Amino acid sequence: MNALLECRNLTKSYGRKPALSNVDLTISPGRIVGLLGPNGSGKSTLIKLANGLLTPTAGEILVCGKRPGVESHLAVSYLPDKNYLNDWMRVSDIISYFSDFYQNFDASRARDMLRRLDIDERQRLKALSKGTKEKVQLILVMSRKAQLYLLDEPIGGVDPAARDYILNTIITNYDEQASIVLSTHLIADIEKVLDDVIFLAEGRVALVSSVDEIREKNGKSVDALFREVYKC
């Protein structure tokens, strides 16, 4: 199968400071991948490069065999770590906007997930709590029939009681030939849904492994290994 995401000696610097250095990675279809590392390790930079929001300083990044741009945007569904929706809009307005903007957006899927989370699409965003806004953003992202989902801290602002539903929403609303990249610091919460993990440290790849291999070779959870590697 062709890789959905490839990085070849990928480097991104801000001035003299490298955010990523000589990163080599391949993500195949049908995988849920945890992109893990402490703050400043390069997680968000890698996701933004894959989404075409940043350009590499050196090396190459390919999405579905193409450099990020107009052709790759249809293949990628991106959830940023910050709210990007206008507070004056109603949830229904945003669904209409996404329906017009993305040809692969499934409005009926979005409305079904809203109902399951008891979110009234007639409400304006400014009337919603921070956690509910983040749920709306995730629903919008997962309602696109994309090939690569890039989720930057998808459960960071969600209350613990809703996390299981959010994770279930993530794993049940993508095609088996698609892949999901989850960046988060809440490793214990997402570990049960992961197939693979990538550890980043100071902009470099510290580890690439399947979750099963970590458990078999190290005899510990991903969360425990992460704490050991990063001394946290």
Backbone as CSV, one residue per row, in Angstrom:
resi,resn,N_x,N_y,N_z,CA_x,CA_y,CA_z,C_x,C_y,C_z
1,MET,0.833,-1.204,0.000,0.000,0.000,0.000,0.872,1.259,0.000
2,ASN,0.424,2.291,-0.687,1.153,3.544,-0.699,1.016,4.255,0.637
3,ALA,2.089,4.909,1.057,2.078,5.638,2.324,1.160,6.850,2.223
4,LEU,0.468,7.142,3.311,-0.353,8.357,3.365,0.486,9.568,3.741
5,LEU,1.512,9.341,4.563,2.393,10.434,4.977,3.836,9.936,4.952
6,GLU,4.705,10.683,4.268,6.130,10.359,4.226,6.940,11.604,4.555
7,CYS,7.922,11.426,5.415,8.874,12.495,5.725,10.274,11.985,5.408
8,ARG,11.005,12.766,4.637,12.360,12.377,4.252,13.321,13.501,4.628
9,ASN,14.139,13.235,5.649,15.090,14.240,6.149,14.413,15.590,6.388
10,LEU,13.195,15.536,6.889,12.395,16.749,7.065,12.962,17.630,8.175
11,THR,13.199,18.883,7.831,13.745,19.855,8.790,12.942,21.143,8.701
12,LYS,12.621,21.691,9.855,11.958,22.991,9.914,12.613,23.826,11.005
13,SER,13.113,24.995,10.613,13.777,25.876,11.566,13.060,27.211,11.630
14,TYR,13.058,27.782,12.821,12.577,29.147,13.030,13.800,29.969,13.397
15,GLY,14.332,30.686,12.425,15.609,31.354,12.674,16.695,30.300,12.789
16,ARG,17.479,30.356,13.852,18.555,29.377,14.049,18.085,28.151,14.813
17,LYS,16.883,28.214,15.353,16.396,27.126,16.187,15.609,26.116,15.362
18,PRO,16.069,24.849,15.300,15.310,23.835,14.564,14.145,23.309,15.393
19,ALA,12.946,23.316,14.796,11.788,22.703,15.455,11.722,21.223,15.123
20,LEU,12.196,20.864,13.912,12.323,19.474,13.479,13.666,19.311,12.782
21,SER,14.332,18.187,13.027,15.654,17.954,12.436,15.731,16.564,11.809
22,ASN,15.865,16.514,10.482,16.117,15.271,9.758,15.144,14.151,10.136
23,VAL,13.866,14.456,10.094,12.833,13.488,10.459,12.531,12.576,9.278
24,ASP,12.606,11.272,9.526,12.219,10.257,8.544,11.068,9.443,9.123
25,LEU,9.928,9.458,8.438,8.738,8.759,8.929,7.911,8.258,7.759
26,THR,7.182,7.185,7.996,6.193,6.708,7.030,4.955,6.253,7.791
27,ILE,3.791,6.744,7.387,2.524,6.318,7.976,1.680,5.672,6.888
28,SER,1.330,4.411,7.115,0.575,3.628,6.137,-0.924,3.751,6.388
29,PRO,-1.740,3.356,5.424,-3.199,3.396,5.620,-3.659,2.453,6.725
30,GLY,-4.779,2.809,7.338,-5.416,1.934,8.315,-4.784,1.920,9.685
31,ARG,-4.093,3.004,10.069,-3.418,3.040,11.362,-3.898,4.237,12.181
32,ILE,-3.941,4.053,13.496,-4.168,5.166,14.424,-2.848,5.366,15.159
33,VAL,-2.254,6.530,14.957,-0.887,6.791,15.402,-0.864,7.892,16.455
34,GLY,-0.217,7.621,17.565,-0.022,8.629,18.598,1.269,9.377,18.346
35,LEU,1.178,10.689,18.165,2.352,11.539,17.998,2.632,12.167,19.357
36,LEU,3.672,11.680,20.034,3.856,11.967,21.450,5.202,12.640,21.716
37,GLY,5.204,13.499,22.703,6.427,14.184,23.095,6.091,15.357,23.986
38,PRO,7.068,15.855,24.744,6.815,17.006,25.615,6.587,18.271,24.803
39,ASN,6.164,19.336,25.467,5.996,20.624,24.794,7.307,21.032,24.136
40,GLY,7.211,21.539,22.913,8.411,21.984,22.213,9.160,20.892,21.483
41,SER,8.574,19.694,21.412,9.267,18.579,20.757,9.070,18.562,19.242
42,GLY,8.115,19.361,18.739,7.905,19.454,17.295,6.621,18.837,16.790
43,LYS,5.738,18.412,17.695,4.508,17.732,17.289,3.625,18.628,16.411
44,SER,3.310,19.810,16.910,2.424,20.710,16.155,3.075,21.167,14.858
45,THR,4.387,21.361,14.870,5.099,21.751,13.652,4.964,20.683,12.580
46,LEU,5.116,19.424,12.961,4.982,18.329,11.998,3.572,18.284,11.418
47,ILE,2.568,18.441,12.267,1.182,18.418,11.801,0.899,19.588,10.857
48,LYS,1.420,20.766,11.184,1.202,21.942,10.324,1.918,21.784,8.983
49,LEU,3.084,21.169,8.986,3.788,20.909,7.731,2.976,19.966,6.849
50,ALA,2.409,18.927,7.463,1.606,17.965,6.704,0.342,18.599,6.150
51,ASN,-0.148,19.624,6.833,-1.377,20.296,6.386,-1.085,21.467,5.448
52,GLY,0.193,21.720,5.168,0.555,22.791,4.258,0.524,24.174,4.855
53,LEU,0.447,24.278,6.186,0.431,25.586,6.846,1.839,26.131,7.046
54,LEU,2.826,25.247,6.980,4.230,25.631,7.034,4.950,24.956,5.872
55,THR,6.089,25.500,5.485,6.907,24.877,4.448,8.227,24.415,5.060
56,PRO,8.764,23.280,4.610,10.014,22.773,5.176,11.186,23.705,4.914
57,THR,12.109,23.722,5.844,13.377,24.412,5.633,14.286,23.549,4.763
58,ALA,14.214,22.240,4.973,14.969,21.277,4.171,14.239,19.947,4.207
59,GLY,14.604,19.056,3.295,13.952,17.753,3.240,12.605,17.825,2.547
60,GLU,11.803,16.789,2.746,10.555,16.673,1.997,9.475,16.013,2.843
61,ILE,8.239,16.465,2.647,7.077,15.822,3.255,6.048,15.600,2.158
62,LEU,5.492,14.395,2.122,4.521,14.031,1.093,3.248,13.505,1.737
63,VAL,2.121,13.944,1.224,0.814,13.443,1.656,0.168,12.754,0.465
64,CYS,-0.070,11.452,0.603,-0.597,10.656,-0.504,0.263,10.820,-1.765
65,GLY,1.566,10.886,-1.547,2.524,10.986,-2.647,2.721,12.368,-3.216
66,LYS,2.041,13.370,-2.654,2.141,14.735,-3.173,2.617,15.691,-2.086
67,ARG,3.302,16.718,-2.494,3.671,17.769,-1.547,2.407,18.490,-1.092
68,PRO,2.341,18.884,0.195,1.136,19.562,0.689,0.785,20.780,-0.167
69,GLY,-0.468,20.851,-0.541,-0.931,21.945,-1.395,-2.375,21.706,-1.774
70,VAL,-2.805,22.312,-2.860,-4.197,22.232,-3.280,-4.643,20.787,-3.474
71,GLU,-3.786,19.969,-4.100,-4.174,18.587,-4.398,-4.282,17.722,-3.145
72,SER,-3.469,18.011,-2.138,-3.477,17.178,-0.929,-4.539,17.598,0.080
73,HIS,-5.064,18.808,-0.049,-5.987,19.320,0.969,-7.263,18.492,1.085
74,LEU,-7.721,17.934,-0.017,-8.932,17.118,0.036,-8.680,15.830,0.826
75,ALA,-7.443,15.367,0.840,-7.102,14.110,1.513,-6.908,14.284,3.018
76,VAL,-6.721,15.529,3.461,-6.376,15.792,4.862,-7.517,16.502,5.582
77,SER,-7.849,15.991,6.776,-8.803,16.670,7.645,-8.061,17.032,8.930
78,TYR,-7.995,18.313,9.235,-7.085,18.828,10.268,-7.850,19.476,11.412
79,LEU,-7.506,19.057,12.631,-8.049,19.679,13.835,-6.923,20.417,14.546
80,PRO,-6.930,21.766,14.532,-5.883,22.507,15.235,-6.088,22.471,16.740
81,ASP,-5.075,22.896,17.463,-5.157,22.866,18.927,-5.823,24.108,19.493
82,LYS,-6.291,24.995,18.617,-6.972,26.219,19.048,-8.298,26.353,18.307
83,ASN,-9.240,27.050,18.931,-10.532,27.284,18.299,-10.365,28.227,17.109
84,TYR,-10.932,27.871,15.969,-10.803,28.697,14.767,-12.160,29.119,14.206
85,LEU,-13.234,28.799,14.909,-14.575,29.109,14.419,-15.056,30.439,14.975
86,ASN,-15.898,31.127,14.217,-16.417,32.428,14.640,-17.547,32.263,15.643
87,ASP,-17.437,32.948,16.780,-18.408,32.810,17.861,-19.819,33.241,17.481
88,TRP,-19.946,34.126,16.508,-21.288,34.622,16.156,-22.095,33.593,15.356
89,MET,-21.414,32.580,14.830,-22.098,31.597,13.987,-22.859,30.581,14.813
90,ARG,-23.972,30.125,14.282,-24.677,28.986,14.868,-23.991,27.699,14.394
91,VAL,-24.177,26.640,15.149,-23.595,25.355,14.747,-24.130,24.942,13.380
92,SER,-25.413,25.195,13.143,-26.002,24.851,11.842,-25.355,25.639,10.703
93,ASP,-24.970,26.905,10.973,-24.291,27.717,9.956,-22.953,27.090,9.574
94,ILE,-22.262,26.578,10.581,-20.940,25.990,10.342,-21.079,24.700,9.531
95,ILE,-22.110,23.925,9.819,-22.347,22.705,9.034,-22.603,23.068,7.573
96,SER,-23.394,24.100,7.348,-23.663,24.551,5.971,-22.388,25.032,5.298
97,TYR,-21.562,25.745,6.064,-20.305,26.260,5.523,-19.383,25.106,5.122
98,PHE,-19.238,24.122,5.993,-18.386,22.975,5.692,-18.940,22.185,4.500
99,SER,-20.260,22.073,4.419,-20.878,21.360,3.301,-20.553,22.028,1.967
100,ASP,-20.537,23.364,1.968,-20.225,24.116,0.753,-18.731,24.082,0.431
101,PHE,-17.904,24.083,1.473,-16.464,24.240,1.278,-15.769,22.919,0.965
102,TYR,-16.211,21.828,1.622,-15.558,20.527,1.449,-16.498,19.553,0.742
103,GLN,-16.105,19.082,-0.422,-16.963,18.162,-1.167,-17.059,16.793,-0.495
104,ASN,-16.141,16.504,0.449,-16.182,15.209,1.132,-16.763,15.313,2.542
105,PHE,-17.486,16.398,2.827,-18.105,16.582,4.146,-19.476,15.934,4.176
106,ASP,-19.725,15.136,5.210,-20.992,14.421,5.367,-21.819,15.109,6.459
107,ALA,-22.755,15.966,6.054,-23.551,16.745,7.002,-24.431,15.848,7.871
108,SER,-24.954,14.770,7.315,-25.812,13.883,8.102,-25.011,13.201,9.206
109,ARG,-23.773,12.841,8.922,-22.906,12.252,9.949,-22.647,13.274,11.059
110,ALA,-22.393,14.517,10.674,-22.139,15.561,11.668,-23.353,15.761,12.571
111,ARG,-24.532,15.815,11.978,-25.753,16.038,12.775,-26.023,14.850,13.710
112,ASP,-25.724,13.654,13.248,-25.912,12.478,14.095,-24.997,12.542,15.316
113,MET,-23.747,12.926,15.114,-22.808,13.023,16.247,-23.200,14.151,17.191
114,LEU,-23.712,15.254,16.647,-24.186,16.348,17.491,-25.325,15.886,18.387
115,ARG,-26.261,15.134,17.801,-27.387,14.629,18.583,-26.916,13.698,19.692
116,ARG,-25.945,12.847,19.376,-25.440,11.897,20.364,-24.753,12.594,21.537
117,LEU,-24.194,13.755,21.269,-23.553,14.529,22.338,-24.493,15.582,22.918
118,ASP,-25.760,15.545,22.475,-26.778,16.469,22.976,-26.385,17.928,22.752
119,ILE,-25.867,18.219,21.565,-25.502,19.591,21.194,-26.548,20.105,20.214
120,ASP,-27.182,21.204,20.570,-28.240,21.804,19.757,-27.609,22.638,18.645
121,GLU,-27.845,22.241,17.392,-27.200,22.956,16.291,-27.769,24.358,16.080
122,ARG,-28.841,24.699,16.771,-29.372,26.060,16.659,-28.612,27.052,17.535
123,GLN,-27.790,26.559,18.431,-27.048,27.438,19.337,-25.893,28.138,18.622
124,ARG,-25.597,29.341,19.113,-24.416,30.050,18.631,-23.198,29.567,19.421
125,LEU,-22.040,29.606,18.788,-20.825,29.122,19.446,-20.528,29.880,20.738
126,LYS,-20.841,31.181,20.754,-20.527,31.979,21.943,-21.324,31.518,23.161
127,ALA,-22.391,30.761,22.943,-23.204,30.254,24.053,-22.701,28.909,24.570
128,LEU,-21.717,28.327,23.888,-21.219,27.011,24.256,-19.999,27.108,25.156
129,SER,-19.816,26.107,25.987,-18.617,26.048,26.827,-17.405,25.739,25.956
130,LYS,-16.215,25.955,26.505,-14.981,25.676,25.766,-14.930,24.201,25.345
131,GLY,-15.299,23.307,26.261,-15.270,21.890,25.948,-16.239,21.508,24.850
132,THR,-17.434,22.134,24.864,-18.434,21.829,23.831,-17.991,22.360,22.475
133,LYS,-17.350,23.521,22.461,-16.810,24.041,21.200,-15.792,23.073,20.616
134,GLU,-14.962,22.505,21.476,-13.952,21.560,20.993,-14.602,20.286,20.458
135,LYS,-15.703,19.887,21.075,-16.441,18.732,20.557,-17.001,19.029,19.165
136,VAL,-17.524,20.238,18.987,-18.071,20.632,17.682,-16.968,20.606,16.629
137,GLN,-15.802,21.142,16.976,-14.695,21.150,16.013,-14.290,19.733,15.619
138,LEU,-14.218,18.839,16.604,-13.846,17.456,16.316,-14.890,16.782,15.433
139,ILE,-16.166,17.025,15.714,-17.240,16.449,14.898,-17.110,16.905,13.448
140,LEU,-16.822,18.181,13.243,-16.665,18.706,11.885,-15.519,18.009,11.152
141,VAL,-14.413,17.845,11.849,-13.234,17.212,11.246,-13.502,15.753,10.905
142,MET,-14.144,15.021,11.831,-14.376,13.592,11.616,-15.540,13.321,10.662
143,SER,-16.267,14.365,10.285,-17.372,14.195,9.342,-16.921,14.333,7.893
144,ARG,-15.654,14.592,7.703,-15.105,14.585,6.347,-14.594,13.187,6.007
145,LYS,-14.830,12.749,4.787,-14.346,11.440,4.339,-12.952,11.614,3.758
146,ALA,-12.007,11.820,4.669,-10.627,12.100,4.284,-9.792,10.824,4.318
147,GLN,-8.543,10.947,3.899,-7.609,9.820,3.959,-6.662,9.935,5.148
148,LEU,-6.389,11.157,5.566,-5.473,11.383,6.681,-6.082,12.420,7.614
149,TYR,-6.313,12.009,8.864,-6.859,12.910,9.886,-5.716,13.321,10.814
150,LEU,-5.508,14.623,10.928,-4.444,15.168,11.767,-5.093,15.904,12.931
151,LEU,-5.025,15.323,14.113,-5.739,15.846,15.278,-4.738,16.318,16.332
152,ASP,-4.687,17.622,16.540,-3.750,18.217,17.493,-4.479,18.463,18.816
153,GLU,-4.188,17.651,19.816,-4.818,17.723,21.142,-6.346,17.647,21.051
154,PRO,-6.891,16.562,20.516,-8.346,16.485,20.306,-9.164,16.346,21.581
155,ILE,-8.547,15.911,22.697,-9.320,15.746,23.932,-8.761,16.593,25.064
156,GLY,-7.908,17.547,24.723,-7.256,18.359,25.757,-8.221,19.157,26.612
157,GLY,-9.300,19.691,26.000,-10.228,20.510,26.756,-11.551,19.835,27.040
158,VAL,-11.592,18.524,26.805,-12.837,17.778,26.986,-12.854,17.131,28.367
159,ASP,-14.000,17.208,29.037,-14.085,16.642,30.378,-13.900,15.132,30.327
160,PRO,-13.317,14.552,31.396,-13.014,13.114,31.407,-14.212,12.233,31.086
161,ALA,-15.407,12.632,31.504,-16.596,11.805,31.270,-16.907,11.669,29.786
162,ALA,-16.508,12.655,28.985,-16.822,12.635,27.552,-15.696,12.043,26.710
163,ARG,-14.542,11.781,27.315,-13.384,11.344,26.525,-13.605,10.012,25.836
164,ASP,-14.225,9.069,26.532,-14.471,7.765,25.914,-15.353,7.903,24.682
165,TYR,-16.379,8.753,24.780,-17.244,8.944,23.616,-16.477,9.624,22.485
166,ILE,-15.644,10.613,22.835,-14.864,11.319,21.823,-13.930,10.343,21.109
167,LEU,-13.250,9.498,21.876,-12.337,8.525,21.269,-13.104,7.531,20.405
168,ASN,-14.271,7.126,20.865,-15.093,6.225,20.068,-15.546,6.905,18.776
169,THR,-15.851,8.203,18.874,-16.209,8.985,17.687,-15.067,8.986,16.685
170,ILE,-13.841,9.123,17.195,-12.668,9.161,16.330,-12.481,7.834,15.612
171,ILE,-12.554,6.732,16.353,-12.204,5.440,15.753,-13.333,4.820,14.933
172,THR,-14.549,5.308,15.085,-15.660,4.721,14.330,-16.108,5.584,13.154
173,ASN,-15.457,6.715,12.945,-15.890,7.614,11.881,-14.792,7.913,10.869
174,TYR,-14.007,6.895,10.552,-13.053,7.048,9.465,-12.959,5.736,8.708
175,ASP,-12.619,5.842,7.447,-12.518,4.668,6.590,-11.321,3.821,6.989
176,GLU,-11.440,2.504,6.836,-10.350,1.615,7.255,-9.089,1.804,6.422
177,GLN,-9.194,2.461,5.274,-8.017,2.759,4.468,-7.434,4.143,4.780
178,ALA,-8.046,4.842,5.714,-7.528,6.133,6.166,-6.664,5.911,7.405
179,SER,-5.954,6.942,7.814,-5.174,6.888,9.051,-5.400,8.151,9.859
180,ILE,-5.195,8.011,11.161,-5.367,9.129,12.089,-4.064,9.348,12.838
181,VAL,-3.639,10.596,12.903,-2.490,10.976,13.717,-3.007,11.836,14.861
182,LEU,-2.794,11.358,16.090,-3.270,12.048,17.293,-2.081,12.603,18.061
183,SER,-2.030,13.903,18.215,-1.025,14.517,19.071,-1.665,14.837,20.417
184,THR,-1.068,14.361,21.494,-1.651,14.612,22.817,-0.639,14.379,23.914
185,HIS,-0.915,14.945,25.081,-0.117,14.648,26.274,-0.894,13.719,27.211
186,LEU,-2.155,13.427,26.867,-2.996,12.547,27.693,-2.858,11.105,27.194
187,ILE,-1.677,10.557,27.339,-1.347,9.270,26.732,-2.185,8.140,27.311
188,ALA,-2.348,8.133,28.609,-3.111,7.046,29.240,-4.540,6.992,28.715
189,ASP,-5.083,8.153,28.343,-6.469,8.204,27.866,-6.623,7.667,26.451
190,ILE,-5.593,7.822,25.611,-5.737,7.434,24.207,-5.041,6.120,23.872
191,GLU,-4.221,5.614,24.784,-3.405,4.447,24.483,-4.224,3.267,23.961
192,LYS,-5.414,3.087,24.494,-6.224,1.917,24.125,-6.680,1.934,22.670
193,VAL,-6.638,3.096,21.997,-7.089,3.163,20.607,-5.923,3.184,19.612
194,LEU,-4.695,3.240,20.101,-3.540,3.416,19.223,-3.041,2.097,18.638
195,ASP,-2.608,2.165,17.383,-1.884,1.060,16.754,-0.377,1.274,16.859
196,ASP,0.055,2.511,16.634,1.479,2.843,16.614,1.723,4.125,17.397
197,VAL,2.999,4.327,17.767,3.378,5.582,18.415,4.664,6.118,17.793
198,ILE,4.760,7.440,17.805,5.975,8.140,17.415,6.356,9.046,18.579
199,PHE,7.536,8.861,19.127,8.048,9.732,20.177,8.966,10.769,19.526
200,LEU,8.684,12.032,19.781,9.561,13.112,19.344,10.271,13.710,20.551
201,ALA,11.538,14.063,20.374,12.314,14.713,21.435,13.211,15.761,20.801
202,GLU,12.971,17.017,21.146,13.765,18.138,20.632,13.844,18.128,19.104
203,GLY,12.710,17.832,18.485,12.620,17.898,17.038,13.135,16.686,16.298
204,ARG,13.517,15.657,17.016,14.015,14.432,16.386,13.149,13.240,16.774
205,VAL,13.152,12.232,15.923,12.399,11.010,16.208,13.177,10.177,17.222
206,ALA,12.582,9.954,18.391,13.229,9.157,19.435,12.801,7.696,19.369
207,LEU,11.588,7.448,18.855,11.074,6.076,18.793,9.915,6.010,17.809
208,VAL,9.898,4.949,17.014,8.737,4.596,16.194,8.464,3.130,16.456
209,SER,7.245,2.814,16.898,6.952,1.439,17.272,5.457,1.193,17.261
210,SER,5.088,-0.072,17.087,3.692,-0.441,17.314,3.467,-0.536,18.818
211,VAL,2.228,-0.348,19.229,1.897,-0.445,20.656,2.123,-1.871,21.157
212,ASP,1.765,-2.850,20.338,1.963,-4.253,20.731,3.432,-4.563,20.966
213,GLU,4.290,-4.012,20.110,5.724,-4.268,20.250,6.268,-3.668,21.543
214,ILE,5.784,-2.492,21.907,6.212,-1.871,23.168,5.832,-2.750,24.353
215,ARG,4.612,-3.246,24.326,4.151,-4.079,25.445,4.913,-5.407,25.514
216,GLU,5.195,-5.983,24.328,5.883,-7.274,24.303,7.359,-7.142,24.658
217,LYS,8.038,-6.134,24.087,9.478,-5.996,24.295,9.836,-5.328,25.618
218,ASN,9.019,-4.368,26.016,9.344,-3.599,27.210,8.543,-4.023,28.436
219,GLY,7.464,-4.770,28.201,6.652,-5.216,29.321,5.990,-4.088,30.080
220,LYS,5.660,-3.022,29.356,5.020,-1.877,30.016,4.116,-1.151,29.028
221,SER,3.304,-0.275,29.557,2.380,0.495,28.728,3.129,1.606,27.994
222,VAL,2.478,2.171,26.990,3.058,3.314,26.282,3.249,4.478,27.242
223,ASP,2.268,4.700,28.108,2.358,5.792,29.076,3.555,5.600,29.999
224,ALA,3.775,4.377,30.475,4.905,4.101,31.369,6.235,4.299,30.645
225,LEU,6.317,3.836,29.389,7.545,4.018,28.624,7.800,5.488,28.348
226,PHE,6.741,6.226,28.025,6.883,7.665,27.788,7.452,8.359,29.027
227,ARG,6.926,8.036,30.191,7.405,8.645,31.438,8.848,8.276,31.714
228,GLU,9.227,7.082,31.321,10.610,6.642,31.519,11.554,7.401,30.574
229,VAL,11.153,7.495,29.312,11.998,8.152,28.307,12.161,9.640,28.603
230,TYR,11.055,10.278,28.989,11.086,11.726,29.176,11.201,12.144,30.643
231,LYS,11.343,11.152,31.531,11.565,11.430,32.963,10.483,12.346,33.520
232,CYS,9.221,11.963,33.247,8.119,12.806,33.725,7.158,11.967,34.561
